[in-house]
Amino acid sequence: MTTEKLLADIRNKLSPASHLICLVGEYFDGTKTAGEFEILHEHIKEAIPKAEESIEYVRKLKL
């Protein structure tokens, strides 16, 4: 795999973790209603396993 392809793969694999960080940031920004908190909470619960999987993939890469 070329360096460019490897870097692109890493960027793609880190997208779920980045998404999770954005969701958590929204959750704690102090502007949400109770209903919005519930929706964000569900999205965060769905995003955690995807983020864990992607981080594990990057952690195991042999460079």
All heavy atoms as TSV, in Angstrom:
chain	resi	resn	atom	element	x	y	z
A	1	MET	N	N	0.846	-1.169	0.000
A	1	MET	CA	C	0.000	0.000	0.000
A	1	MET	C	C	0.892	1.234	0.000
A	1	MET	O	O	1.832	1.312	0.778
A	1	MET	CB	C	-0.913	-0.030	1.236
A	1	MET	CG	C	-1.879	1.118	1.295
A	1	MET	SD	S	-2.965	1.138	2.758
A	1	MET	CE	C	-3.975	-0.277	2.491
A	2	THR	N	N	0.574	2.187	-0.845
A	2	THR	CA	C	1.372	3.410	-0.904
A	2	THR	C	C	1.101	4.262	0.331
A	2	THR	O	O	0.085	4.092	1.017
A	2	THR	CB	C	1.026	4.238	-2.155
A	2	THR	OG1	O	-0.310	4.752	-2.021
A	2	THR	CG2	C	1.178	3.422	-3.418
A	3	THR	N	N	2.001	5.185	0.585
A	3	THR	CA	C	1.847	6.079	1.728
A	3	THR	C	C	0.565	6.889	1.620
A	3	THR	O	O	-0.168	7.037	2.608
A	3	THR	CB	C	3.066	7.024	1.831
A	3	THR	OG1	O	4.237	6.232	1.971
A	3	THR	CG2	C	2.938	7.957	3.014
A	4	GLU	N	N	0.262	7.394	0.435
A	4	GLU	CA	C	-0.945	8.185	0.241
A	4	GLU	C	C	-2.200	7.364	0.530
A	4	GLU	O	O	-3.130	7.847	1.181
A	4	GLU	CB	C	-1.004	8.748	-1.176
A	4	GLU	CG	C	-0.001	9.850	-1.429
A	4	GLU	CD	C	-0.056	10.368	-2.861
A	4	GLU	OE1	O	-1.068	10.135	-3.552
A	4	GLU	OE2	O	0.908	11.020	-3.266
A	5	LYS	N	N	-2.224	6.124	0.059
A	5	LYS	CA	C	-3.383	5.266	0.298
A	5	LYS	C	C	-3.501	4.913	1.780
A	5	LYS	O	O	-4.594	4.868	2.328
A	5	LYS	CB	C	-3.304	4.003	-0.541
A	5	LYS	CG	C	-3.585	4.246	-2.003
A	5	LYS	CD	C	-3.577	2.957	-2.783
A	5	LYS	CE	C	-3.876	3.227	-4.249
A	5	LYS	NZ	N	-3.915	2.005	-5.038
A	6	LEU	N	N	-2.382	4.689	2.414
A	6	LEU	CA	C	-2.381	4.379	3.838
A	6	LEU	C	C	-2.921	5.557	4.641
A	6	LEU	O	O	-3.768	5.387	5.524
A	6	LEU	CB	C	-0.975	4.014	4.314
A	6	LEU	CG	C	-0.823	3.697	5.794
A	6	LEU	CD1	C	-1.675	2.496	6.176
A	6	LEU	CD2	C	0.632	3.464	6.134
A	7	LEU	N	N	-2.456	6.759	4.331
A	7	LEU	CA	C	-2.930	7.947	5.038
A	7	LEU	C	C	-4.428	8.173	4.800
A	7	LEU	O	O	-5.158	8.536	5.721
A	7	LEU	CB	C	-2.122	9.177	4.625
A	7	LEU	CG	C	-0.670	9.184	5.084
A	7	LEU	CD1	C	0.074	10.380	4.513
A	7	LEU	CD2	C	-0.592	9.189	6.606
A	8	ALA	N	N	-4.877	7.942	3.581
A	8	ALA	CA	C	-6.297	8.081	3.274
A	8	ALA	C	C	-7.104	7.052	4.058
A	8	ALA	O	O	-8.186	7.369	4.585
A	8	ALA	CB	C	-6.537	7.934	1.777
A	9	ASP	N	N	-6.594	5.839	4.159
A	9	ASP	CA	C	-7.269	4.786	4.916
A	9	ASP	C	C	-7.360	5.170	6.387
A	9	ASP	O	O	-8.411	5.007	7.019
A	9	ASP	CB	C	-6.513	3.465	4.744
A	9	ASP	CG	C	-7.264	2.285	5.325
A	9	ASP	OD1	O	-8.499	2.239	5.185
A	9	ASP	OD2	O	-6.607	1.405	5.898
A	10	ILE	N	N	-6.300	5.695	6.934
A	10	ILE	CA	C	-6.299	6.116	8.343
A	10	ILE	C	C	-7.310	7.241	8.551
A	10	ILE	O	O	-8.083	7.215	9.514
A	10	ILE	CB	C	-4.886	6.542	8.789
A	10	ILE	CG1	C	-3.962	5.324	8.847
A	10	ILE	CG2	C	-4.934	7.249	10.148
A	10	ILE	CD1	C	-2.507	5.659	9.032
A	11	ARG	N	N	-7.315	8.225	7.664
A	11	ARG	CA	C	-8.285	9.321	7.776
A	11	ARG	C	C	-9.717	8.780	7.756
A	11	ARG	O	O	-10.564	9.190	8.553
A	11	ARG	CB	C	-8.095	10.350	6.668
A	11	ARG	CG	C	-6.972	11.340	6.932
A	11	ARG	CD	C	-7.015	12.488	5.946
A	11	ARG	NE	N	-6.859	12.050	4.561
A	11	ARG	CZ	C	-5.707	11.835	3.948
A	11	ARG	NH1	N	-4.578	12.033	4.605
A	11	ARG	NH2	N	-5.661	11.441	2.698
A	12	ASN	N	N	-9.985	7.861	6.830
A	12	ASN	CA	C	-11.328	7.280	6.740
A	12	ASN	C	C	-11.684	6.504	8.005
A	12	ASN	O	O	-12.818	6.568	8.479
A	12	ASN	CB	C	-11.434	6.359	5.523
A	12	ASN	CG	C	-11.462	7.127	4.238
A	12	ASN	OD1	O	-11.832	8.295	4.202
A	12	ASN	ND2	N	-11.077	6.469	3.160
A	13	LYS	N	N	-10.732	5.766	8.535
A	13	LYS	CA	C	-11.003	4.978	9.730
A	13	LYS	C	C	-11.200	5.847	10.969
A	13	LYS	O	O	-11.861	5.436	11.924
A	13	LYS	CB	C	-9.868	3.971	9.989
A	13	LYS	CG	C	-9.867	2.829	9.006
A	13	LYS	CD	C	-11.109	1.986	9.146
A	13	LYS	CE	C	-11.101	0.810	8.202
A	13	LYS	NZ	N	-12.325	0.032	8.284
A	14	LEU	N	N	-10.651	7.054	10.981
A	14	LEU	CA	C	-10.807	7.941	12.126
A	14	LEU	C	C	-12.085	8.775	12.054
A	14	LEU	O	O	-12.457	9.439	13.023
A	14	LEU	CB	C	-9.580	8.851	12.271
A	14	LEU	CG	C	-8.311	8.138	12.718
A	14	LEU	CD1	C	-7.151	9.114	12.758
A	14	LEU	CD2	C	-8.501	7.472	14.072
A	15	SER	N	N	-12.793	8.720	10.943
A	15	SER	CA	C	-14.031	9.493	10.793
A	15	SER	C	C	-15.060	9.176	11.880
A	15	SER	O	O	-15.668	10.097	12.435
A	15	SER	CB	C	-14.634	9.283	9.415
A	15	SER	OG	O	-13.824	9.866	8.433
A	16	PRO	N	N	-15.306	7.902	12.211
A	16	PRO	CA	C	-16.283	7.621	13.279
A	16	PRO	C	C	-15.882	8.226	14.634
A	16	PRO	O	O	-16.744	8.709	15.374
A	16	PRO	CB	C	-16.314	6.095	13.352
A	16	PRO	CG	C	-15.909	5.646	11.990
A	16	PRO	CD	C	-14.868	6.653	11.559
A	17	ALA	N	N	-14.608	8.215	14.942
A	17	ALA	CA	C	-14.147	8.808	16.204
A	17	ALA	C	C	-14.343	10.318	16.178
A	17	ALA	O	O	-14.766	10.922	17.177
A	17	ALA	CB	C	-12.682	8.452	16.460
A	18	SER	N	N	-14.070	10.922	15.051
A	18	SER	CA	C	-14.273	12.363	14.899
A	18	SER	C	C	-15.751	12.713	15.043
A	18	SER	O	O	-16.117	13.698	15.687
A	18	SER	CB	C	-13.739	12.806	13.539
A	18	SER	OG	O	-13.977	14.170	13.335
A	19	HIS	N	N	-16.597	11.882	14.445
A	19	HIS	CA	C	-18.042	12.090	14.549
A	19	HIS	C	C	-18.496	11.997	16.006
A	19	HIS	O	O	-19.307	12.819	16.473
A	19	HIS	CB	C	-18.767	11.047	13.683
A	19	HIS	CG	C	-20.241	11.128	13.737
A	19	HIS	ND1	N	-20.965	12.186	13.229
A	19	HIS	CD2	C	-21.155	10.274	14.246
A	19	HIS	CE1	C	-22.252	11.980	13.431
A	19	HIS	NE2	N	-22.392	10.817	14.042
A	20	LEU	N	N	-17.977	11.021	16.728
A	20	LEU	CA	C	-18.323	10.860	18.144
A	20	LEU	C	C	-17.920	12.098	18.940
A	20	LEU	O	O	-18.690	12.584	19.774
A	20	LEU	CB	C	-17.651	9.610	18.718
A	20	LEU	CG	C	-17.849	9.366	20.210
A	20	LEU	CD1	C	-19.327	9.214	20.557
A	20	LEU	CD2	C	-17.064	8.140	20.643
A	21	ILE	N	N	-16.754	12.619	18.691
A	21	ILE	CA	C	-16.292	13.816	19.391
A	21	ILE	C	C	-17.236	14.990	19.127
A	21	ILE	O	O	-17.580	15.747	20.043
A	21	ILE	CB	C	-14.842	14.156	18.995
A	21	ILE	CG1	C	-13.896	13.107	19.574
A	21	ILE	CG2	C	-14.452	15.555	19.470
A	21	ILE	CD1	C	-12.497	13.156	18.998
A	22	CYS	N	N	-17.676	15.140	17.890
A	22	CYS	CA	C	-18.622	16.211	17.545
A	22	CYS	C	C	-19.946	16.027	18.292
A	22	CYS	O	O	-20.512	16.997	18.805
A	22	CYS	CB	C	-18.870	16.253	16.047
A	22	CYS	SG	S	-17.470	16.839	15.092
A	23	LEU	N	N	-20.437	14.790	18.340
A	23	LEU	CA	C	-21.689	14.527	19.050
A	23	LEU	C	C	-21.561	14.852	20.541
A	23	LEU	O	O	-22.454	15.468	21.130
A	23	LEU	CB	C	-22.098	13.058	18.886
A	23	LEU	CG	C	-22.606	12.640	17.515
A	23	LEU	CD1	C	-22.783	11.117	17.474
A	23	LEU	CD2	C	-23.908	13.330	17.174
A	24	VAL	N	N	-20.467	14.457	21.146
A	24	VAL	CA	C	-20.252	14.732	22.569
A	24	VAL	C	C	-20.137	16.239	22.801
A	24	VAL	O	O	-20.684	16.772	23.778
A	24	VAL	CB	C	-19.019	13.975	23.101
A	24	VAL	CG1	C	-18.656	14.427	24.508
A	24	VAL	CG2	C	-19.265	12.474	23.073
A	25	GLY	N	N	-19.471	16.925	21.898
A	25	GLY	CA	C	-19.380	18.382	21.999
A	25	GLY	C	C	-20.751	19.035	21.955
A	25	GLY	O	O	-21.041	19.967	22.727
A	26	GLU	N	N	-21.606	18.575	21.051
A	26	GLU	CA	C	-22.972	19.100	20.981
A	26	GLU	C	C	-23.742	18.794	22.255
A	26	GLU	O	O	-24.517	19.626	22.744
A	26	GLU	CB	C	-23.714	18.489	19.795
A	26	GLU	CG	C	-23.375	19.106	18.467
A	26	GLU	CD	C	-24.305	18.607	17.378
A	26	GLU	OE1	O	-25.532	18.635	17.589
A	26	GLU	OE2	O	-23.799	18.190	16.328
A	27	TYR	N	N	-23.557	17.605	22.778
A	27	TYR	CA	C	-24.257	17.177	23.993
A	27	TYR	C	C	-23.953	18.115	25.158
A	27	TYR	O	O	-24.823	18.428	25.969
A	27	TYR	CB	C	-23.852	15.744	24.332
A	27	TYR	CG	C	-24.643	15.118	25.439
A	27	TYR	CD1	C	-25.849	14.478	25.170
A	27	TYR	CD2	C	-24.190	15.124	26.750
A	27	TYR	CE1	C	-26.588	13.878	26.180
A	27	TYR	CE2	C	-24.920	14.529	27.770
A	27	TYR	CZ	C	-26.113	13.916	27.485
A	27	TYR	OH	O	-26.838	13.317	28.486
A	28	PHE	N	N	-22.707	18.570	25.239
A	28	PHE	CA	C	-22.282	19.385	26.370
A	28	PHE	C	C	-22.235	20.884	26.072
A	28	PHE	O	O	-21.746	21.648	26.891
A	28	PHE	CB	C	-20.906	18.925	26.874
A	28	PHE	CG	C	-20.964	17.624	27.605
A	28	PHE	CD1	C	-20.483	16.465	27.020
A	28	PHE	CD2	C	-21.519	17.529	28.874
A	28	PHE	CE1	C	-20.537	15.252	27.682
A	28	PHE	CE2	C	-21.583	16.321	29.548
A	28	PHE	CZ	C	-21.091	15.183	28.957
A	29	ASP	N	N	-22.779	21.325	24.928
A	29	ASP	CA	C	-22.668	22.753	24.606
A	29	ASP	C	C	-23.642	23.642	25.372
A	29	ASP	O	O	-23.545	24.867	25.321
A	29	ASP	CB	C	-22.769	22.986	23.103
A	29	ASP	CG	C	-24.172	22.846	22.545
A	29	ASP	OD1	O	-25.101	22.548	23.299
A	29	ASP	OD2	O	-24.337	23.040	21.325
A	30	GLY	N	N	-24.587	23.036	26.095
A	30	GLY	CA	C	-25.469	23.800	26.962
A	30	GLY	C	C	-26.646	24.467	26.274
A	30	GLY	O	O	-27.305	25.311	26.879
A	31	THR	N	N	-26.917	24.098	25.036
A	31	THR	CA	C	-28.001	24.765	24.306
A	31	THR	C	C	-29.132	23.821	23.915
A	31	THR	O	O	-30.054	24.235	23.217
A	31	THR	CB	C	-27.465	25.420	23.022
A	31	THR	OG1	O	-26.980	24.406	22.138
A	31	THR	CG2	C	-26.357	26.413	23.319
A	32	LYS	N	N	-29.103	22.600	24.355
A	32	LYS	CA	C	-30.073	21.601	23.904
A	32	LYS	C	C	-31.264	21.480	24.858
A	32	LYS	O	O	-31.127	21.662	26.068
A	32	LYS	CB	C	-29.401	20.221	23.767
A	32	LYS	CG	C	-28.204	20.194	22.845
A	32	LYS	CD	C	-28.596	20.527	21.422
A	32	LYS	CE	C	-27.440	20.455	20.487
A	32	LYS	NZ	N	-26.855	21.713	20.137
A	33	THR	N	N	-32.401	21.141	24.275
A	33	THR	CA	C	-33.595	20.849	25.068
A	33	THR	C	C	-33.507	19.403	25.555
A	33	THR	O	O	-32.647	18.638	25.105
A	33	THR	CB	C	-34.862	21.006	24.211
A	33	THR	OG1	O	-34.838	20.015	23.167
A	33	THR	CG2	C	-34.966	22.394	23.620
A	34	ALA	N	N	-34.441	19.032	26.422
A	34	ALA	CA	C	-34.448	17.657	26.930
A	34	ALA	C	C	-34.625	16.663	25.786
A	34	ALA	O	O	-33.961	15.618	25.753
A	34	ALA	CB	C	-35.550	17.488	27.960
A	35	GLY	N	N	-35.495	16.972	24.844
A	35	GLY	CA	C	-35.706	16.088	23.703
A	35	GLY	C	C	-34.465	15.950	22.846
A	35	GLY	O	O	-34.143	14.855	22.364
A	36	GLU	N	N	-33.769	17.060	22.655
A	36	GLU	CA	C	-32.530	17.013	21.867
A	36	GLU	C	C	-31.452	16.208	22.581
A	36	GLU	O	O	-30.678	15.507	21.939
A	36	GLU	CB	C	-32.047	18.442	21.580
A	36	GLU	CG	C	-32.931	19.192	20.610
A	36	GLU	CD	C	-32.594	20.655	20.490
A	36	GLU	OE1	O	-32.208	21.279	21.504
A	36	GLU	OE2	O	-32.730	21.188	19.377
A	37	PHE	N	N	-31.405	16.313	23.921
A	37	PHE	CA	C	-30.458	15.507	24.698
A	37	PHE	C	C	-30.726	14.025	24.488
A	37	PHE	O	O	-29.795	13.244	24.316
A	37	PHE	CB	C	-30.563	15.814	26.202
A	37	PHE	CG	C	-29.684	16.926	26.666
A	37	PHE	CD1	C	-30.244	18.030	27.287
A	37	PHE	CD2	C	-28.311	16.882	26.511
A	37	PHE	CE1	C	-29.441	19.071	27.736
A	37	PHE	CE2	C	-27.500	17.913	26.954
A	37	PHE	CZ	C	-28.074	19.011	27.562
A	38	GLU	N	N	-31.979	13.637	24.510
A	38	GLU	CA	C	-32.323	12.228	24.314
A	38	GLU	C	C	-31.873	11.732	22.945
A	38	GLU	O	O	-31.319	10.636	22.828
A	38	GLU	CB	C	-33.831	12.022	24.476
A	38	GLU	CG	C	-34.304	12.139	25.895
A	38	GLU	CD	C	-35.799	11.918	26.016
A	38	GLU	OE1	O	-36.346	11.114	25.246
A	38	GLU	OE2	O	-36.404	12.564	26.895
A	39	ILE	N	N	-32.117	12.535	21.922
A	39	ILE	CA	C	-31.714	12.165	20.558
A	39	ILE	C	C	-30.205	12.058	20.461
A	39	ILE	O	O	-29.664	11.083	19.917
A	39	ILE	CB	C	-32.274	13.174	19.538
A	39	ILE	CG1	C	-33.797	13.068	19.479
A	39	ILE	CG2	C	-31.660	12.956	18.160
A	39	ILE	CD1	C	-34.471	14.202	18.738
A	40	LEU	N	N	-29.500	13.056	21.006
A	40	LEU	CA	C	-28.032	13.018	20.972
A	40	LEU	C	C	-27.501	11.818	21.743
A	40	LEU	O	O	-26.539	11.175	21.323
A	40	LEU	CB	C	-27.449	14.309	21.551
A	40	LEU	CG	C	-27.326	15.466	20.584
A	40	LEU	CD1	C	-26.962	16.744	21.339
A	40	LEU	CD2	C	-26.299	15.180	19.513
A	41	HIS	N	N	-28.124	11.513	22.870
A	41	HIS	CA	C	-27.694	10.373	23.679
A	41	HIS	C	C	-27.772	9.086	22.869
A	41	HIS	O	O	-26.846	8.257	22.897
A	41	HIS	CB	C	-28.548	10.281	24.941
A	41	HIS	CG	C	-28.100	9.230	25.888
A	41	HIS	ND1	N	-28.719	8.019	26.004
A	41	HIS	CD2	C	-27.056	9.211	26.754
A	41	HIS	CE1	C	-28.093	7.287	26.904
A	41	HIS	NE2	N	-27.089	7.988	27.382
A	42	GLU	N	N	-28.857	8.901	22.129
A	42	GLU	CA	C	-29.005	7.711	21.291
A	42	GLU	C	C	-27.947	7.675	20.190
A	42	GLU	O	O	-27.363	6.624	19.910
A	42	GLU	CB	C	-30.407	7.646	20.688
A	42	GLU	CG	C	-31.474	7.320	21.697
A	42	GLU	CD	C	-31.217	6.023	22.447
A	42	GLU	OE1	O	-30.892	5.003	21.806
A	42	GLU	OE2	O	-31.347	6.028	23.687
A	43	HIS	N	N	-27.688	8.824	19.564
A	43	HIS	CA	C	-26.669	8.886	18.514
A	43	HIS	C	C	-25.278	8.574	19.081
A	43	HIS	O	O	-24.479	7.894	18.439
A	43	HIS	CB	C	-26.660	10.255	17.827
A	43	HIS	CG	C	-27.808	10.487	16.915
A	43	HIS	ND1	N	-28.025	9.740	15.777
A	43	HIS	CD2	C	-28.815	11.386	16.970
A	43	HIS	CE1	C	-29.100	10.163	15.178
A	43	HIS	NE2	N	-29.617	11.170	15.877
A	44	ILE	N	N	-25.016	9.062	20.271
A	44	ILE	CA	C	-23.720	8.801	20.915
A	44	ILE	C	C	-23.585	7.304	21.211
A	44	ILE	O	O	-22.527	6.717	20.942
A	44	ILE	CB	C	-23.561	9.654	22.193
A	44	ILE	CG1	C	-23.360	11.126	21.797
A	44	ILE	CG2	C	-22.393	9.154	23.043
A	44	ILE	CD1	C	-23.449	12.098	22.956
A	45	LYS	N	N	-24.647	6.690	21.727
A	45	LYS	CA	C	-24.588	5.247	22.011
A	45	LYS	C	C	-24.330	4.440	20.738
A	45	LYS	O	O	-23.616	3.442	20.769
A	45	LYS	CB	C	-25.884	4.781	22.675
A	45	LYS	CG	C	-26.003	5.213	24.108
A	45	LYS	CD	C	-27.146	4.617	24.906
A	45	LYS	CE	C	-28.340	4.155	24.192
A	45	LYS	NZ	N	-29.465	3.739	25.059
A	46	GLU	N	N	-24.882	4.879	19.616
A	46	GLU	CA	C	-24.656	4.196	18.342
A	46	GLU	C	C	-23.240	4.446	17.812
A	46	GLU	O	O	-22.661	3.583	17.147
A	46	GLU	CB	C	-25.664	4.676	17.299
A	46	GLU	CG	C	-27.087	4.262	17.583
A	46	GLU	CD	C	-28.094	4.939	16.675
A	46	GLU	OE1	O	-27.701	5.696	15.760
A	46	GLU	OE2	O	-29.304	4.727	16.880
A	47	ALA	N	N	-22.703	5.616	18.087
A	47	ALA	CA	C	-21.399	5.999	17.537
A	47	ALA	C	C	-20.229	5.369	18.289
A	47	ALA	O	O	-19.155	5.158	17.706
A	47	ALA	CB	C	-21.256	7.519	17.531
A	48	ILE	N	N	-20.408	5.053	19.557
A	48	ILE	CA	C	-19.304	4.537	20.366
A	48	ILE	C	C	-18.707	3.247	19.794
A	48	ILE	O	O	-17.490	3.170	19.613
A	48	ILE	CB	C	-19.719	4.379	21.840
A	48	ILE	CG1	C	-19.861	5.749	22.479
A	48	ILE	CG2	C	-18.711	3.531	22.615
A	48	ILE	CD1	C	-20.475	5.728	23.871
A	49	PRO	N	N	-19.500	2.220	19.480
A	49	PRO	CA	C	-18.895	0.990	18.946
A	49	PRO	C	C	-18.161	1.213	17.617
A	49	PRO	O	O	-17.105	0.620	17.383
A	49	PRO	CB	C	-20.082	0.040	18.751
A	49	PRO	CG	C	-21.177	0.584	19.580
A	49	PRO	CD	C	-20.946	2.050	19.680
A	50	LYS	N	N	-18.703	2.072	16.775
A	50	LYS	CA	C	-18.050	2.364	15.493
A	50	LYS	C	C	-16.708	3.055	15.734
A	50	LYS	O	O	-15.718	2.745	15.071
A	50	LYS	CB	C	-18.950	3.232	14.618
A	50	LYS	CG	C	-20.213	2.541	14.181
A	50	LYS	CD	C	-21.129	3.494	13.436
A	50	LYS	CE	C	-22.463	2.841	13.158
A	50	LYS	NZ	N	-23.422	3.784	12.580
A	51	ALA	N	N	-16.694	3.993	16.675
A	51	ALA	CA	C	-15.443	4.698	16.987
A	51	ALA	C	C	-14.423	3.743	17.591
A	51	ALA	O	O	-13.237	3.773	17.233
A	51	ALA	CB	C	-15.719	5.858	17.940
A	52	GLU	N	N	-14.865	2.877	18.491
A	52	GLU	CA	C	-13.957	1.901	19.095
A	52	GLU	C	C	-13.359	0.984	18.033
A	52	GLU	O	O	-12.152	0.711	18.049
A	52	GLU	CB	C	-14.689	1.074	20.143
A	52	GLU	CG	C	-15.030	1.827	21.388
A	52	GLU	CD	C	-15.881	1.035	22.360
A	52	GLU	OE1	O	-16.606	0.114	21.930
A	52	GLU	OE2	O	-15.816	1.347	23.561
A	53	GLU	N	N	-14.194	0.525	17.119
A	53	GLU	CA	C	-13.729	-0.363	16.054
A	53	GLU	C	C	-12.700	0.328	15.163
A	53	GLU	O	O	-11.664	-0.243	14.827
A	53	GLU	CB	C	-14.921	-0.808	15.215
A	53	GLU	CG	C	-14.568	-1.739	14.085
A	53	GLU	CD	C	-15.797	-2.104	13.269
A	53	GLU	OE1	O	-16.870	-2.343	13.854
A	53	GLU	OE2	O	-15.671	-2.141	12.038
A	54	SER	N	N	-12.968	1.571	14.813
A	54	SER	CA	C	-12.046	2.276	13.919
A	54	SER	C	C	-10.724	2.590	14.609
A	54	SER	O	O	-9.655	2.485	13.998
A	54	SER	CB	C	-12.684	3.554	13.370
A	54	SER	OG	O	-12.906	4.502	14.384
A	55	ILE	N	N	-10.786	2.946	15.884
A	55	ILE	CA	C	-9.555	3.229	16.624
A	55	ILE	C	C	-8.730	1.954	16.781
A	55	ILE	O	O	-7.507	1.974	16.639
A	55	ILE	CB	C	-9.878	3.872	17.987
A	55	ILE	CG1	C	-10.410	5.291	17.750
A	55	ILE	CG2	C	-8.657	3.886	18.893
A	55	ILE	CD1	C	-11.004	5.934	18.976
A	56	GLU	N	N	-9.398	0.848	17.037
A	56	GLU	CA	C	-8.699	-0.438	17.162
A	56	GLU	C	C	-8.013	-0.802	15.845
A	56	GLU	O	O	-6.882	-1.293	15.838
A	56	GLU	CB	C	-9.678	-1.526	17.596
A	56	GLU	CG	C	-9.036	-2.849	17.890
A	56	GLU	CD	C	-8.115	-2.826	19.094
A	56	GLU	OE1	O	-8.170	-1.881	19.907
A	56	GLU	OE2	O	-7.320	-3.774	19.216
A	57	TYR	N	N	-8.683	-0.567	14.727
A	57	TYR	CA	C	-8.105	-0.839	13.413
A	57	TYR	C	C	-6.816	-0.036	13.223
A	57	TYR	O	O	-5.788	-0.578	12.833
A	57	TYR	CB	C	-9.105	-0.483	12.313
A	57	TYR	CG	C	-8.530	-0.576	10.924
A	57	TYR	CD1	C	-8.515	-1.780	10.236
A	57	TYR	CD2	C	-8.003	0.541	10.296
A	57	TYR	CE1	C	-7.987	-1.865	8.957
A	57	TYR	CE2	C	-7.464	0.464	9.012
A	57	TYR	CZ	C	-7.463	-0.736	8.358
A	57	TYR	OH	O	-6.926	-0.808	7.099
A	58	VAL	N	N	-6.876	1.250	13.530
A	58	VAL	CA	C	-5.689	2.104	13.360
A	58	VAL	C	C	-4.596	1.690	14.341
A	58	VAL	O	O	-3.413	1.653	13.984
A	58	VAL	CB	C	-6.068	3.598	13.528
A	58	VAL	CG1	C	-4.830	4.482	13.562
A	58	VAL	CG2	C	-7.016	4.034	12.411
A	59	ARG	N	N	-4.986	1.339	15.558
A	59	ARG	CA	C	-3.996	0.928	16.560
A	59	ARG	C	C	-3.223	-0.308	16.121
A	59	ARG	O	O	-2.031	-0.445	16.376
A	59	ARG	CB	C	-4.703	0.634	17.886
A	59	ARG	CG	C	-3.760	0.397	19.053
A	59	ARG	CD	C	-4.506	0.016	20.314
A	59	ARG	NE	N	-5.085	-1.313	20.250
A	59	ARG	CZ	C	-4.392	-2.461	20.390
A	59	ARG	NH1	N	-3.101	-2.424	20.552
A	59	ARG	NH2	N	-5.001	-3.624	20.344
A	60	LYS	N	N	-3.900	-1.206	15.403
A	60	LYS	CA	C	-3.257	-2.460	14.983
A	60	LYS	C	C	-2.491	-2.363	13.672
A	60	LYS	O	O	-1.873	-3.351	13.258
A	60	LYS	CB	C	-4.322	-3.558	14.855
A	60	LYS	CG	C	-4.866	-3.996	16.194
A	60	LYS	CD	C	-5.879	-5.120	16.003
A	60	LYS	CE	C	-6.366	-5.630	17.329
A	60	LYS	NZ	N	-7.336	-6.723	17.154
A	61	LEU	N	N	-2.517	-1.211	13.031
A	61	LEU	CA	C	-1.801	-1.087	11.763
A	61	LEU	C	C	-0.302	-1.307	11.967
A	61	LEU	O	O	0.285	-0.797	12.923
A	61	LEU	CB	C	-2.006	0.314	11.155
A	61	LEU	CG	C	-3.269	0.534	10.376
A	61	LEU	CD1	C	-3.365	2.009	9.947
A	61	LEU	CD2	C	-3.358	-0.357	9.150
A	62	LYS	N	N	0.270	-2.042	11.084
A	62	LYS	CA	C	1.728	-2.270	11.113
A	62	LYS	C	C	2.361	-1.359	10.068
A	62	LYS	O	O	2.132	-1.511	8.883
A	62	LYS	CB	C	2.045	-3.729	10.774
A	62	LYS	CG	C	1.371	-4.728	11.680
A	62	LYS	CD	C	1.971	-4.719	13.059
A	62	LYS	CE	C	1.372	-5.853	13.870
A	62	LYS	NZ	N	1.176	-5.539	15.227
A	63	LEU	N	N	3.103	-0.393	10.536
A	63	LEU	CA	C	3.740	0.564	9.611
A	63	LEU	C	C	5.180	0.207	9.364
A	63	LEU	O	O	5.860	-0.345	10.108
A	63	LEU	CB	C	3.635	1.985	10.163
A	63	LEU	CG	C	2.213	2.443	10.462
A	63	LEU	CD1	C	2.247	3.820	11.071
A	63	LEU	CD2	C	1.371	2.461	9.201
